[in-house]
Amino acid sequence: MPNLGLFNYWVVIVLMMTGFYTVIARGNLIKKLIGLNVFQVSVFMLYISMANVKGGTAPIIFEGAKIYSNPLPHVLILTAIVVGVSTTSLGLALVVRIKEAFGTIEEDDIRRLEEEA
């Protein structure tokens, strides 16, 4: 049986490259936002994976606890989730405005319309 000790890091790499590819290769602005969100989730998973301490407990002092997990990465990820939701909502609002102004959300069409104007 293969060692799955680093499985979550492989998942992070796959998600990160998938999100990055989606942002770079797609012309649809909604798909780009989805790619950004996938990339963000991979970064969240990376930080949470690094915070895991084998045999560690929550940082609450009680008898028998010798190793504690660091709570700081989890707190930072909670803040990053809020920022990610805000960024996504702003991006979607911009896409709506772009759709109203240009009639399309395809990057190539928007560039062509800009050149014609």
C-alpha positions, -999 to 999 in steps of 0.1 A, spaced: 0 0 0 14 34 -9 23 60 17 -5 85 18 12 107 43 17 135 18 -16 130 0 -30 163 9 0 181 -5 -5 164 -38 -42 175 -37 -30 210 -31 -6 209 -61 -34 195 -84 -59 221 -72 -34 249 -75 -24 240 -110 -60 235 -121 -70 269 -108 -39 286 -123 -46 269 -157 -82 280 -156 -73 316 -149 -47 317 -177 -64 296 -204 -101 306 -202 -115 337 -218 -148 337 -199 -146 360 -169 -169 338 -147 -146 308 -154 -116 330 -144 -133 338 -111 -139 301 -105 -103 294 -112 -92 320 -87 -115 304 -61 -100 270 -68 -65 285 -64 -76 301 -31 -89 268 -17 -56 251 -25 -37 278 -6 -61 273 23 -55 236 23 -18 241 22 -18 263 53 -41 240 72 -20 210 62 12 226 74 -5 235 107 -13 199 115 10 184 142 11 147 145 -1 137 179 -9 174 188 -40 185 205 -59 218 205 -40 245 224 -61 241 256 -40 233 287 -51 201 304 -33 171 320 -17 147 297 -13 171 268 24 175 258 22 186 221 -1 213 209 -11 223 174 -5 259 164 -39 277 161 -25 307 141 -28 292 106 -64 284 112 -72 319 124 -54 333 93 -74 310 70 -107 322 86 -96 358 77 -86 347 42 -120 331 37 -137 363 45 -114 382 21 -119 355 -6 -157 359 -4 -154 397 -6 -131 394 -36 -154 370 -53 -184 392 -48 -166 422 -61 -154 402 -91 -189 391 -98 -202 427 -95 -175 438 -120 -185 410 -144 -221 422 -142 -211 457 -151 -189 445 -179 -218 425 -193 -240 456 -192 -213 477 -209 -201 453 -236 -229 428 -239 -204 399 -233 -182 384 -207 -157 368 -231 -123 384 -229 -115 382 -266 -148 399 -275 -143 427 -250 -108 434 -264 -121 434 -300 -149 458 -290 -124 481 -273 -102 482 -304 -132 490 -326 -142 519 -304 
